[in-house]
Amino acid sequence: MDNTSHLAERTSKEEFQTRWRLTKESWQEMEDETVKNFLTYFENQYINKNQNWYLRICPIGIGNTNNALEGFNCAFKRHYTSYERQDIVRFGQCILLIF
């Protein structure tokens, strides 16, 4: 089951589908029931339900992490709330200061 990292690194949908087919075939050949259960789970969650999870699915120049959002959140808390919980009125006032 060492193929999952290779799945995440695919650069195109076609390449991902090819890699998934090969990975699925290799997992289906295993006798271990735990592997077969994981295959069912993985296919339901990451192939059928959440298809765009693998790396490089985003166009070039578009981030595939939430680092920018986390950075904004950190700066907002540092400059406007001093890391203290605020009521909704104070939150609204902070938002108005930004925009």
Secondary structure by P-SEA (a helix, b strand, c coil): ccaaaaaaacccaaaaaaaaaaaaaaaaacccaaaaaaaaaaaacccccccccccccccccccccaaaaaaaaaaaaacccccccccaaaaaaaaaaac
